[in-house]
Amino acid sequence: MTDQTSATAETTDPFGNLFKRGEVWLGIGLLAILTALIIPLPPFLIDIGLSISITFSVLILMTVLFISKPLDFSSFPTVLLIATLIRLSLNLGTTRLVLTHGNDGTDAAGHVVQSFANLVMGGDFIIGVIVFGILTLVNFVVITKGSGRIAEVAARFTLDGMPGKQMAIDADLSSGLINEEQARKRRKDLEDESNFFGSMDGAAKFVRGDAVAGLTITFINGIGGIVIGTFRHGMPILQAADTYVRLTVGDGLVTQIPALLVSVGAGLLVTKTNVSGSTDKALFKQLSGYPMALGMSSAMLCTLALLPGMPFIPFAILGGVSGFAAYSMSRKNNEAKMEQAKTDAKGKPAAVAEEPIAKALSIDMIRLELGYALLSLINSEAGQRLTDQIKHLRKQLAGDMGFIMPAVRIQDNLQLPPNAYVLRIKEIEAGRGELRPGMLLVMDPRGQQITLPGEATQEPTFGLAATWIDPTYREEALFKGYTVVDPPTVVTTHLTELVKDNMAELLSYAETQKLLDELSKEQQKLVADVIPTQITISGLQRVLQNLLAERISVRDLPTILEGISEATAVTRNLSAISEHVRTRLSRQISDSNTNEMGYIPMVTLSPEWELAFAESIIGDGDAKHLAMPPTRLQQFIASIRQTYDRLAQMGESPVLLTSPAIRSYVRSVVERFRPSTTVLSQNEIHPKAKIKTLGQI
């Protein structure tokens, strides 16, 4: 019932929630400011607007004084634009009132303008003109120009220093001084800092333009008012000058003083780049750090007080205050030094704990090293894409192969060429390549030459001919049927193949234990029966490594354990156990080698070679090995190459079928020169699998 009532209330009062939103009120305020540029405003609204403008300017200045660092007021450029719009709209409103009703008296543009005119001018409009000119000169020439130059230089230096700061962040991350979350925050702060100073460089033009506009409007108002008062209202020229110039200068002052406050705030903000803490604490801390300087200033002031013709009292007071401050600070510094000496006498602080030697001995299982020109791949949207692809790769390998891929450590390496990257497995180089950031890699799946303009290269994963092209040619490349990949995908593809080639080496004892622990409760009884009574975890690790070495998924771990349980009843030879497990996985193996046509393409081994391999196996048990003469091995290798090259030209990639007894020995020979060739035994072909024989060795 309560939910229905609440929903009904929201339906019947749609504007209630609308006006609770801050952006709605901000939009209304901006529309009101822009409307004031077109619609004339009465004097009482002008008074309210000028009061708001002065209050807003003071608030900006005070906020700048109390912030700790410039990025704490990152919205300053937007605030500066709004303050400028407010002053210009009010300036235009007072201009209408001055030129329209200036002949009615000095309160024609409101009481705020009148009060400023009387307070500053002192009854003489010439004094007001001089004071207004000096204020404008101070604002435009001194403060605005200086702060604009500082903002420009700060923006330039910030942008120039970004690569070095990014490399420092990456170096701290690689050395372990900070974690990934801290590195991400520091990169975000660095990006915000560059955007802020770039915006401040442009925002300084608002301040300068505001000063120029105020000076121009005041000059036009003065001349126009005198002309209107003299020729339209018949006033004497001196009376018209006194009336209209008084109103014009009062209007100029009431807008220039807030502009001066905002300009001072902008100057304080851009000069605060190397100062931490609020402005007062930073300045007083640094000025009070040198009591000798205050002592010398006190001596100079006292000397000036004693000179003939100089006012004694002000210089004597200031000299006394400076001397007392110098004495107090010197005494305070001496006390601090004595306290520090006492602390040191009690005993030196404990030495920093030495980094554990285990950290120096630990190695990265997988590491990606980048040249400095490729750091943009981890500091931009492309970096986010690269890390996302690596995370997806870990999930894919876990789902497809049952293998938990170790985390990939990414770090910079200044010793590499700028555009090069290196992939290391257990800190040993396993592959490398070169990338072109901001470009696309194009390959022709038909093996033909790329006809698009670009830089010819070689694809690092498979060594295929490729070309780096500009992203503007993407659509044309896709239209021509080319394969188009970006640099992060090139790295991920290379990493995928290297990990698949080294899965057996990456499967550690701890990872094997983790696979067992991740099994469901229903399978834990099987684990308890098999391990360690029938096979140790090290033995299971070796069996799983044998399977992964030939890219056979170990995700079906219960079936593997069942196969091990059956095989250990007959033999303890790990190779024989692995072969039996492969037989239990025949359905999975057959399915993974079935092509798009629904059959397994295969090449069989002739009876002559079957007999030759069987006769060349010598030894018993674990001592069995292949002892085939080198000449016969060369003949076998030549036959394999000739047959598979012929079938490759036909677009076929068949498996090699052998008898179970010699499969592992044939595989040990074939993997030396054709590691991608799958060697299966007859027991590993599932009875329901469809096969097609393409040839015979």
C-alpha positions as CSV (number, residue, x, y, z in Angstrom):
1,M,0.0,0.0,0.0
2,T,2.9,2.3,0.8
3,D,4.6,1.6,-2.5
4,Q,1.4,2.4,-4.4
5,T,1.0,5.7,-2.6
6,S,4.5,6.6,-3.3
7,A,4.2,5.8,-7.0
8,T,0.9,7.8,-7.2
9,A,2.6,10.8,-5.6
10,E,5.4,10.6,-8.1
11,T,2.9,10.4,-11.0
12,T,0.8,13.3,-9.8
13,D,3.7,15.5,-9.1
14,P,6.3,15.0,-11.8
15,F,7.8,18.4,-11.3
16,G,8.5,17.9,-7.6
17,N,11.4,15.6,-8.2
18,L,12.5,17.6,-11.2
19,F,13.2,20.7,-9.2
20,K,15.1,18.8,-6.6
21,R,17.9,18.2,-9.1
22,G,20.9,20.6,-9.0
23,E,21.5,20.6,-12.7
24,V,17.9,21.9,-13.3
25,W,18.5,24.9,-11.1
26,L,21.9,25.5,-12.7
27,G,20.2,25.4,-16.1
28,I,17.6,27.9,-14.9
29,G,20.3,30.2,-13.6
30,L,22.2,30.1,-16.9
31,L,19.0,30.9,-18.8
32,A,18.3,33.8,-16.5
33,I,21.8,35.2,-17.1
34,L,21.4,34.9,-20.9
35,T,18.0,36.4,-20.7
36,A,19.4,39.4,-18.9
37,L,21.5,40.1,-22.0
38,I,18.3,40.7,-24.0
39,I,15.5,41.8,-21.6
40,P,15.9,45.1,-19.7
41,L,16.1,44.7,-15.9
42,P,14.7,47.1,-13.3
43,P,17.1,48.8,-10.8
44,F,16.1,46.6,-7.8
45,L,17.0,43.4,-9.8
46,I,20.3,45.0,-10.9
47,D,21.1,45.7,-7.2
48,I,20.3,42.0,-6.4
49,G,22.4,40.8,-9.3
50,L,25.4,43.0,-8.4
51,S,25.3,41.8,-4.8
52,I,25.3,38.2,-6.0
53,S,28.2,38.9,-8.3
54,I,30.3,40.5,-5.5
55,T,29.4,37.6,-3.1
56,F,30.2,35.0,-5.8
57,S,33.6,36.6,-6.4
58,V,34.5,36.8,-2.7
59,L,33.5,33.1,-2.4
60,I,35.8,32.1,-5.3
61,L,38.7,34.0,-3.8
62,M,38.2,32.5,-0.3
63,T,37.8,28.9,-1.8
64,V,41.1,29.3,-3.6
65,L,42.9,30.4,-0.4
66,F,41.8,27.4,1.6
67,I,42.2,24.5,-0.9
68,S,45.2,22.2,-0.5
69,K,46.1,21.7,-4.2
70,P,44.8,23.1,-7.5
71,L,43.0,19.9,-8.5
72,D,40.7,20.3,-5.4
73,F,39.1,23.2,-7.4
74,S,39.1,21.5,-10.8
75,S,35.8,23.1,-11.7
76,F,37.4,26.6,-11.6
77,P,37.4,27.2,-15.4
78,T,33.6,26.5,-15.4
79,V,33.0,28.7,-12.4
80,L,35.1,31.4,-14.1
81,L,33.0,31.3,-17.2
82,I,29.8,31.6,-15.1
83,A,31.2,34.5,-13.1
84,T,32.2,36.3,-16.4
85,L,28.7,35.8,-17.8
86,I,27.1,37.2,-14.7
87,R,29.2,40.3,-14.8
88,L,28.7,40.9,-18.5
89,S,25.0,40.5,-18.3
90,L,24.8,42.9,-15.3
91,N,27.1,45.3,-17.1
92,L,24.8,45.3,-20.1
93,G,21.7,45.8,-17.8
94,T,23.3,48.8,-16.1
95,T,24.3,50.2,-19.5
96,R,20.6,50.2,-20.5
97,L,19.6,52.0,-17.3
98,V,22.4,54.5,-17.5
99,L,21.8,55.5,-21.1
100,T,18.0,55.4,-20.7
101,H,17.4,57.0,-17.3
102,G,20.7,58.7,-16.6
103,N,19.2,62.2,-16.7
104,D,16.9,61.2,-13.7
105,G,19.9,61.2,-11.3
106,T,22.7,59.1,-9.9
107,D,20.4,56.4,-8.7
108,A,19.2,55.6,-12.2
109,A,21.2,52.3,-12.3
110,G,20.4,51.2,-8.8
111,H,21.7,52.0,-5.3
112,V,24.7,49.7,-5.6
113,V,26.1,51.6,-8.5
114,Q,25.3,54.9,-6.8
115,S,27.1,53.9,-3.6
116,F,30.2,52.7,-5.4
117,A,30.3,55.9,-7.4
118,N,30.0,58.2,-4.3
119,L,32.4,56.0,-2.2
120,V,35.2,55.9,-4.7
121,M,34.9,59.2,-6.5
122,G,34.5,61.4,-3.4
123,G,32.3,63.8,-5.3
124,D,34.6,64.3,-8.3
125,F,34.1,62.2,-11.4
126,I,37.7,62.9,-12.6
127,I,38.9,61.0,-9.5
128,G,36.6,58.2,-10.3
129,V,37.9,57.9,-13.8
130,I,41.5,57.8,-12.6
131,V,40.7,55.2,-9.9
132,F,38.8,53.1,-12.5
133,G,41.6,53.3,-14.9
134,I,44.2,52.2,-12.3
135,L,42.0,49.3,-11.2
136,T,41.6,48.2,-14.8
137,L,45.3,48.6,-15.5
138,V,46.2,46.5,-12.4
139,N,43.7,43.8,-13.3
140,F,44.4,43.6,-17.1
141,V,48.2,44.3,-17.3
142,V,49.5,42.9,-14.0
143,I,47.3,40.1,-12.6
144,T,45.5,38.8,-15.7
145,K,48.5,38.8,-18.0
146,G,50.7,37.2,-15.4
147,S,48.3,34.5,-14.4
148,G,47.5,33.7,-18.0
149,R,51.2,33.3,-18.8
150,I,51.7,31.0,-15.7
151,A,48.7,28.9,-16.8
152,E,50.1,28.6,-20.3
153,V,53.6,27.5,-19.1
154,A,52.1,25.1,-16.5
155,A,49.9,23.5,-19.2
156,R,52.9,23.1,-21.5
157,F,55.2,21.7,-18.8
158,T,52.4,19.3,-17.6
159,L,51.8,17.9,-21.0
160,D,55.6,17.6,-21.7
161,G,56.2,15.8,-18.4
162,M,53.3,13.3,-18.8
163,P,55.4,10.5,-20.5
164,G,58.1,10.7,-17.7
165,K,55.5,10.6,-15.0
166,Q,53.7,7.7,-16.6
167,M,57.0,5.8,-16.8
168,A,57.7,6.6,-13.1
169,I,54.2,5.1,-12.2
170,D,54.9,2.0,-14.2
171,A,58.3,1.6,-12.6
172,D,56.9,1.9,-9.1
173,L,54.2,-0.7,-10.1
174,S,56.8,-3.0,-11.5
175,S,59.1,-2.7,-8.5
176,G,56.2,-3.4,-6.1
177,L,56.2,0.0,-4.4
178,I,52.5,0.5,-5.3
179,N,49.7,-1.9,-6.3
180,E,47.5,-1.8,-9.3
181,E,44.8,0.2,-7.7
182,Q,47.3,2.9,-6.5
183,A,48.8,3.0,-10.0
184,R,45.4,3.5,-11.6
185,K,44.6,6.3,-9.1
186,R,47.9,8.0,-9.9
187,R,47.3,7.7,-13.6
188,K,43.8,9.2,-13.1
189,D,45.3,12.1,-11.1
190,L,47.9,12.7,-13.8
191,E,45.2,12.8,-16.5
192,D,43.1,15.2,-14.4
193,E,46.1,17.4,-13.8
194,S,46.8,17.7,-17.5
195,N,43.2,18.4,-18.3
196,F,42.9,21.0,-15.6
197,F,46.0,23.1,-16.6
198,G,44.9,22.8,-20.2
199,S,41.5,24.2,-19.3
200,M,43.1,26.9,-17.1
201,D,45.2,28.0,-20.1
202,G,42.0,28.7,-22.0
203,A,40.1,30.0,-19.0
204,A,42.7,32.8,-18.6
205,K,41.4,34.2,-21.8
206,F,38.0,34.7,-20.1
207,V,39.6,36.9,-17.5
208,R,41.5,39.0,-20.1
209,G,38.4,39.3,-22.3
210,D,36.3,40.3,-19.3
211,A,38.8,43.1,-18.5
212,V,38.9,44.3,-22.1
213,A,35.1,44.2,-22.4
214,G,34.6,46.1,-19.1
215,L,37.0,48.9,-20.2
216,T,35.3,49.1,-23.7
217,I,31.8,49.2,-22.2
218,T,32.7,51.9,-19.8
219,F,34.3,54.1,-22.5
220,I,31.3,53.6,-24.8
221,N,28.9,54.4,-21.9
222,G,30.7,57.5,-21.0
223,I,30.8,58.9,-24.5
224,G,27.3,57.7,-25.3
225,G,25.9,59.1,-22.1
226,I,27.4,62.6,-22.7
227,V,26.0,62.6,-26.2
228,I,22.5,61.5,-25.1
229,G,22.4,63.9,-22.2
230,T,23.6,66.8,-24.3
231,F,21.6,66.4,-27.5
232,R,18.5,64.4,-26.4
233,H,17.8,65.8,-22.9
234,G,19.3,69.3,-23.5
235,M,21.7,69.1,-20.5
236,P,24.8,71.3,-20.3
237,I,27.9,69.3,-21.4
238,L,29.6,69.6,-18.0
239,Q,26.4,68.5,-16.2
240,A,25.9,65.6,-18.6
241,A,29.6,64.6,-18.2
242,D,29.3,64.7,-14.4
243,T,26.0,62.7,-14.3
244,Y,26.8,60.1,-16.9
245,V,30.5,59.7,-16.2
246,R,29.6,59.2,-12.5
247,L,27.1,56.5,-13.3
248,T,29.4,54.9,-15.9
249,V,32.4,54.8,-13.7
250,G,30.3,53.5,-10.8
251,D,29.0,50.8,-13.1
252,G,32.6,50.0,-14.2
253,L,33.8,49.9,-10.6
254,V,31.0,47.6,-9.4
255,T,31.9,45.1,-12.1
256,Q,35.7,45.5,-12.1
257,I,36.1,44.9,-8.4
258,P,34.5,41.4,-8.6
259,A,36.6,40.8,-11.8
260,L,39.7,41.8,-9.8
261,L,38.8,39.4,-7.0
262,V,38.3,36.5,-9.5
263,S,41.6,37.4,-11.3
264,V,43.5,37.3,-8.0
265,G,41.8,33.9,-7.3
266,A,42.9,32.6,-10.7
267,G,46.5,33.9,-10.1
268,L,46.6,32.2,-6.7
269,L,45.3,29.0,-8.1
270,V,47.8,28.7,-11.0
271,T,50.8,29.8,-8.8
272,K,49.9,27.1,-6.3
273,T,51.2,24.2,-8.4
274,N,54.2,23.4,-6.2
275,V,52.7,24.4,-2.8
276,S,50.9,21.8,-0.7
277,G,48.3,22.7,2.0
278,S,46.2,25.8,2.3
279,T,47.8,29.0,1.1
280,D,48.2,30.6,4.5
281,K,49.9,27.6,6.1
282,A,52.2,27.1,3.1
283,L,53.3,30.7,3.0
284,F,53.8,31.2,6.7
285,K,55.6,27.9,7.1
286,Q,58.1,28.9,4.3
287,L,58.5,32.5,5.4
288,S,59.0,31.6,9.0
289,G,61.7,29.0,8.2
290,Y,64.4,31.7,8.0
291,P,64.5,33.9,11.2
292,M,67.8,35.5,10.0
293,A,65.9,37.2,7.2
294,L,63.4,38.7,9.6
295,G,66.2,39.8,11.9
296,M,67.9,41.7,9.0
297,S,64.6,43.2,8.0
298,S,64.1,44.4,11.6
299,A,67.5,46.0,11.6
300,M,66.8,47.9,8.3
301,L,63.4,49.1,9.6
302,C,64.9,50.5,12.8
303,T,67.6,52.2,10.8
304,L,65.0,53.9,8.6
305,A,63.1,55.0,11.7
306,L,66.2,56.9,13.0
307,L,66.9,58.7,9.7
308,P,66.0,62.4,9.7
309,G,62.7,63.2,8.0
310,M,61.4,59.6,8.2
311,P,58.3,58.9,10.2
312,F,59.6,57.2,13.4
313,I,56.5,55.5,14.7
314,P,55.5,53.2,11.8
315,F,59.0,52.1,11.1
316,A,59.8,51.6,14.8
317,I,56.7,49.5,15.3
318,L,57.3,47.3,12.3
319,G,61.0,46.9,13.2
320,G,60.1,45.9,16.8
321,V,57.5,43.3,15.6
322,S,60.0,41.9,13.0
323,G,62.7,41.6,15.6
324,F,60.4,39.9,18.1
325,A,59.2,37.4,15.5
326,A,62.9,36.7,14.5
327,Y,63.8,36.0,18.1
328,S,60.8,33.8,18.7
329,M,61.3,31.7,15.6
330,S,65.0,31.3,16.3
331,R,64.3,30.1,19.8
332,K,61.6,27.7,18.6
333,N,64.0,26.3,16.0
334,N,66.8,25.8,18.7
335,E,64.3,24.0,20.9
336,A,63.3,21.7,18.0
337,K,67.0,20.9,17.4
338,M,67.6,20.1,21.0
339,E,64.6,17.8,21.1
340,Q,65.9,16.1,18.0
341,A,69.3,15.7,19.6
342,K,67.7,14.1,22.7
343,T,65.9,11.7,20.4
344,D,69.0,10.7,18.6
345,A,70.9,10.2,22.0
346,K,68.3,7.8,23.2
347,G,69.0,5.6,20.3
348,K,68.9,5.5,16.6
349,P,65.6,4.5,15.0
350,A,65.3,0.9,14.0
351,A,66.8,0.2,10.6
352,V,64.4,-0.4,7.8
353,A,63.6,-4.1,7.6
354,E,65.5,-5.7,4.7
355,E,63.4,-7.0,1.9
356,P,62.9,-10.7,2.3
357,I,65.2,-12.8,0.1
358,A,62.2,-14.8,-1.0
359,K,60.9,-11.8,-2.9
360,A,64.2,-11.6,-4.9
361,L,64.1,-15.3,-5.6
362,S,60.5,-15.4,-6.9
363,I,59.9,-15.3,-10.6
364,D,57.1,-14.2,-12.8
365,M,55.4,-17.1,-14.5
366,I,54.2,-14.9,-17.4
367,R,55.6,-11.4,-18.1
368,L,54.9,-8.9,-20.8
369,E,57.6,-6.3,-21.3
370,L,56.9,-3.2,-23.4
371,G,59.2,-0.6,-25.0
372,Y,58.5,3.0,-24.0
373,A,56.6,3.8,-27.2
374,L,54.1,1.1,-26.3
375,L,53.3,2.4,-22.8
376,S,50.2,4.0,-24.3
377,L,48.8,0.5,-24.6
378,I,48.4,0.3,-20.8
379,N,47.7,4.0,-20.1
380,S,44.7,4.5,-22.5
381,E,41.6,2.9,-23.7
382,A,43.8,0.5,-25.6
383,G,45.4,-0.5,-22.3
384,Q,42.0,-1.2,-20.8
385,R,41.2,-3.3,-23.9
386,L,44.5,-5.2,-23.5
387,T,43.9,-6.1,-19.9
388,D,40.3,-7.1,-20.6
389,Q,41.4,-9.4,-23.4
390,I,44.0,-11.0,-21.0
391,K,41.3,-11.6,-18.4
392,H,39.0,-13.1,-21.1
393,L,41.9,-15.3,-22.2
394,R,42.3,-16.7,-18.6
395,K,38.5,-17.5,-18.6
396,Q,38.7,-19.1,-22.0
397,L,41.6,-21.3,-21.2
398,A,39.9,-22.4,-18.0
399,G,36.8,-23.3,-19.9
400,D,38.4,-24.9,-22.9
401,M,41.5,-26.6,-21.4
402,G,40.7,-26.9,-17.7
403,F,44.0,-24.9,-17.2
404,I,44.2,-22.0,-14.8
405,M,46.5,-19.5,-16.5
406,P,48.8,-17.6,-14.1
407,A,48.5,-13.8,-13.9
408,V,50.4,-11.8,-16.5
409,R,52.7,-9.1,-15.2
410,I,53.0,-6.1,-17.5
411,Q,56.0,-3.8,-17.1
412,D,58.1,-1.4,-19.2
413,N,61.6,-2.2,-20.3
414,L,63.7,0.8,-21.5
415,Q,66.4,-1.6,-22.9
416,L,63.9,-2.7,-25.6
417,P,63.5,-0.9,-28.9
418,P,60.6,1.7,-28.6
419,N,58.0,-0.3,-30.5
420,A,59.1,-3.8,-29.3
421,Y,57.5,-6.2,-26.8
422,V,58.8,-9.4,-25.2
423,L,56.8,-12.3,-23.8
424,R,58.6,-14.3,-21.1
425,I,57.6,-17.6,-19.6
426,K,59.2,-18.1,-16.2
427,E,61.4,-15.1,-17.1
428,I,62.8,-16.8,-20.2
429,E,62.1,-15.1,-23.5
430,A,59.4,-17.1,-25.4
431,G,58.5,-14.6,-28.1
432,R,58.8,-11.0,-29.2
433,G,57.4,-8.7,-31.8
434,E,56.9,-5.1,-32.9
435,L,53.8,-3.0,-32.8
436,R,52.7,0.4,-34.3
437,P,50.4,2.2,-31.8
438,G,47.5,3.9,-33.4
439,M,47.7,1.6,-36.5
440,L,46.0,-1.6,-37.6
441,L,47.7,-4.9,-38.7
442,V,46.2,-6.4,-41.9
443,M,46.7,-9.9,-43.2
444,D,45.3,-11.7,-46.3
445,P,44.0,-15.2,-45.3
446,R,44.5,-16.3,-48.9
447,G,48.2,-15.4,-48.6
448,Q,48.2,-12.8,-51.4
449,Q,49.9,-9.4,-51.3
450,I,48.2,-6.5,-49.4
451,T,47.2,-3.8,-51.8
452,L,46.6,-1.1,-49.3
453,P,49.3,1.6,-48.5
454,G,51.2,0.9,-45.3
455,E,54.3,-0.6,-43.7
456,A,55.1,-4.2,-44.6
457,T,55.9,-6.4,-41.7
458,Q,55.6,-9.9,-40.4
459,E,52.9,-11.1,-38.0
460,P,54.7,-12.1,-34.8
461,T,52.6,-15.1,-33.8
462,F,52.6,-17.3,-36.9
463,G,55.2,-15.4,-39.1
464,L,52.6,-14.5,-41.8
465,A,53.2,-11.5,-44.2
466,A,51.2,-8.5,-43.0
467,T,51.0,-4.7,-43.3
468,W,50.5,-1.9,-40.8
469,I,47.9,0.5,-42.1
470,D,46.2,3.7,-41.0
471,P,42.8,3.2,-39.3
472,T,41.2,5.2,-42.0
473,Y,41.6,2.2,-44.3
474,R,39.8,-0.2,-42.0
475,E,36.5,-0.3,-44.0
476,E,38.4,-0.8,-47.3
477,A,40.4,-3.6,-45.8
478,L,37.3,-5.4,-44.5
479,F,35.6,-5.0,-47.8
480,K,38.6,-6.7,-49.5
481,G,38.3,-9.6,-47.1
482,Y,41.5,-8.9,-45.2
483,T,41.9,-9.8,-41.5
484,V,42.2,-6.6,-39.5
485,V,43.5,-6.6,-35.9
486,D,44.6,-3.8,-33.5
487,P,47.9,-3.8,-31.5
488,P,46.3,-5.2,-28.3
489,T,44.8,-8.1,-30.2
490,V,48.2,-8.8,-31.8
491,V,49.7,-9.1,-28.3
492,T,46.8,-11.2,-26.9
493,T,47.0,-13.6,-29.9
494,H,50.7,-14.1,-29.4
495,L,50.3,-14.6,-25.7
496,T,47.5,-17.2,-26.3
497,E,49.7,-19.3,-28.6
498,L,52.7,-19.1,-26.3
499,V,50.6,-20.1,-23.2
500,K,49.1,-23.1,-25.1
501,D,52.6,-24.2,-26.1
502,N,53.8,-24.0,-22.5
503,M,50.8,-25.1,-20.6
504,A,52.6,-28.3,-19.4
505,E,55.5,-26.2,-18.0
506,L,53.1,-23.7,-16.4
507,L,51.1,-26.4,-14.6
508,S,52.8,-26.4,-11.2
509,Y,52.3,-28.6,-8.1
510,A,50.2,-25.9,-6.4
511,E,48.0,-25.5,-9.5
512,T,47.4,-29.2,-9.6
513,Q,46.4,-29.2,-5.9
514,K,44.1,-26.2,-6.7
515,L,42.4,-28.2,-9.5
516,L,41.7,-31.0,-7.0
517,D,40.4,-28.6,-4.4
518,E,38.0,-27.0,-6.9
519,L,36.2,-30.3,-7.6
520,S,32.7,-30.6,-6.3
521,K,31.9,-32.4,-3.1
522,E,30.5,-35.3,-5.0
523,Q,34.0,-35.9,-6.6
524,Q,36.0,-35.5,-3.4
525,K,35.5,-39.2,-2.5
526,L,37.1,-40.2,-5.8
527,V,40.0,-37.9,-5.1
528,A,40.4,-39.5,-1.7
529,D,40.4,-43.0,-3.2
530,V,43.0,-42.2,-5.9
531,I,45.3,-39.8,-4.1
532,P,47.7,-40.6,-2.6
533,T,47.1,-44.4,-2.4
534,Q,47.2,-45.0,-6.2
535,I,49.1,-42.0,-7.4
536,T,50.8,-39.0,-5.8
537,I,49.9,-35.4,-6.6
538,S,53.3,-35.1,-8.4
539,G,52.4,-38.2,-10.5
540,L,49.0,-36.6,-11.3
541,Q,50.8,-33.4,-12.2
542,R,53.0,-35.3,-14.7
543,V,50.0,-37.0,-16.3
544,L,48.2,-33.7,-16.7
545,Q,51.3,-32.2,-18.2
546,N,51.5,-35.0,-20.7
547,L,48.0,-34.3,-21.8
548,L,48.4,-30.5,-21.9
549,A,51.6,-30.9,-23.9
550,E,49.5,-32.2,-26.8
551,R,46.7,-29.6,-26.1
552,I,44.2,-32.1,-24.6
553,S,41.8,-30.5,-22.2
554,V,42.1,-31.6,-18.5
555,R,38.8,-30.0,-17.6
556,D,37.2,-33.5,-17.2
557,L,39.3,-34.2,-14.2
558,P,37.0,-36.9,-12.7
559,T,37.3,-39.0,-15.9
560,I,41.1,-38.6,-15.8
561,L,41.2,-39.8,-12.2
562,E,39.0,-42.8,-13.1
563,G,41.4,-43.6,-15.9
564,I,44.4,-43.3,-13.6
565,S,42.7,-45.6,-11.0
566,E,42.2,-48.2,-13.8
567,A,45.7,-48.0,-15.1
568,T,47.5,-48.1,-11.8
569,A,46.1,-51.5,-11.2
570,V,48.3,-52.8,-14.1
571,T,51.3,-50.4,-14.2
572,R,53.0,-47.6,-12.4
573,N,54.6,-46.2,-15.6
574,L,53.4,-42.6,-16.0
575,S,53.7,-42.7,-19.8
576,A,51.5,-45.9,-19.9
577,I,49.1,-44.3,-17.4
578,S,48.8,-41.2,-19.7
579,E,48.1,-43.3,-22.7
580,H,45.3,-45.1,-20.9
581,V,43.8,-41.8,-19.8
582,R,43.9,-40.7,-23.4
583,T,41.8,-43.7,-24.3
584,R,39.3,-42.8,-21.6
585,L,39.1,-39.3,-23.1
586,S,38.5,-40.7,-26.6
587,R,35.1,-38.9,-27.0
588,Q,36.6,-35.6,-26.1
589,I,39.7,-36.1,-28.3
590,S,37.6,-37.2,-31.3
591,D,35.3,-34.2,-30.9
592,S,38.2,-31.7,-30.7
593,N,39.7,-33.1,-34.0
594,T,36.4,-33.3,-35.9
595,N,36.4,-30.7,-38.7
596,E,33.5,-28.6,-40.0
597,M,32.4,-31.4,-42.3
598,G,31.7,-33.6,-39.3
599,Y,34.5,-36.2,-39.8
600,I,38.1,-36.7,-38.5
601,P,40.6,-36.3,-41.4
602,M,43.5,-38.7,-40.9
603,V,46.6,-40.2,-42.4
604,T,47.5,-43.7,-41.3
605,L,50.9,-45.3,-40.7
606,S,51.8,-48.1,-43.1
607,P,52.4,-51.6,-41.7
608,E,56.0,-51.3,-42.6
609,W,56.5,-48.2,-40.4
610,E,54.4,-49.7,-37.7
611,L,56.7,-52.7,-37.6
612,A,59.8,-50.5,-37.8
613,F,58.8,-48.5,-34.8
614,A,57.7,-51.6,-32.8
615,E,61.1,-53.3,-33.5
616,S,63.0,-50.1,-32.5
617,I,61.6,-49.9,-29.0
618,I,64.0,-51.5,-26.5
619,G,64.1,-51.8,-22.8
620,D,61.5,-52.7,-20.2
621,G,59.2,-50.6,-18.0
622,D,60.4,-47.0,-17.4
623,A,63.6,-47.7,-19.4
624,K,61.8,-48.2,-22.7
625,H,63.0,-45.9,-25.5
626,L,63.2,-45.6,-29.2
627,A,66.4,-46.7,-30.9
628,M,65.7,-46.3,-34.6
629,P,68.7,-45.7,-36.9
630,P,69.2,-42.0,-38.0
631,T,68.8,-42.9,-41.6
632,R,65.5,-44.6,-41.0
633,L,64.3,-41.5,-39.0
634,Q,65.3,-39.2,-41.9
635,Q,63.3,-41.4,-44.3
636,F,60.3,-41.2,-41.9
637,I,60.5,-37.5,-41.5
638,A,60.8,-37.0,-45.3
639,S,57.7,-39.1,-45.8
640,I,55.7,-37.2,-43.2
641,R,56.7,-33.8,-44.8
642,Q,55.9,-34.9,-48.3
643,T,52.5,-36.2,-47.4
644,Y,51.4,-33.3,-45.2
645,D,52.7,-30.7,-47.6
646,R,50.6,-32.2,-50.3
647,L,47.5,-32.3,-48.1
648,A,48.1,-28.8,-46.9
649,Q,47.9,-27.5,-50.5
650,M,44.5,-29.2,-50.6
651,G,43.4,-27.3,-47.5
652,E,43.5,-30.4,-45.2
653,S,45.2,-30.7,-41.8
654,P,44.7,-34.4,-40.9
655,V,45.7,-36.3,-37.7
656,L,48.3,-39.1,-37.9
657,L,46.9,-42.4,-36.8
658,T,49.1,-45.1,-35.3
659,S,48.7,-48.2,-33.1
660,P,48.5,-47.6,-29.3
661,A,51.9,-49.3,-28.6
662,I,54.0,-46.8,-30.6
663,R,51.9,-43.6,-30.5
664,S,54.0,-41.8,-27.9
665,Y,57.2,-42.7,-29.7
666,V,55.9,-41.5,-33.1
667,R,54.7,-38.3,-31.4
668,S,58.2,-37.7,-29.9
669,V,59.6,-37.8,-33.4
670,V,56.9,-35.7,-35.2
671,E,56.8,-32.9,-32.6
672,R,60.4,-32.0,-33.4
673,F,59.6,-30.8,-36.9
674,R,55.8,-30.5,-37.0
675,P,54.6,-29.7,-33.4
676,S,51.1,-28.7,-34.6
677,T,50.4,-32.2,-36.0
678,T,48.1,-34.3,-33.8
679,V,49.1,-38.0,-33.4
680,L,46.4,-40.3,-32.2
681,S,46.2,-44.0,-31.5
682,Q,43.4,-46.3,-32.7
683,N,42.0,-46.5,-29.2
684,E,41.5,-42.7,-29.0
685,I,39.0,-42.7,-31.9
686,H,35.6,-42.9,-30.4
687,P,33.4,-45.7,-32.0
688,K,30.7,-43.2,-33.0
689,A,33.2,-40.7,-34.6
690,K,33.2,-40.4,-38.4
691,I,36.6,-40.7,-40.0
692,K,38.0,-40.1,-43.5
693,T,41.4,-41.5,-44.5
694,L,43.3,-39.0,-46.8
695,G,46.5,-40.9,-47.2
696,Q,49.1,-43.3,-45.8
697,I,52.7,-42.8,-44.7
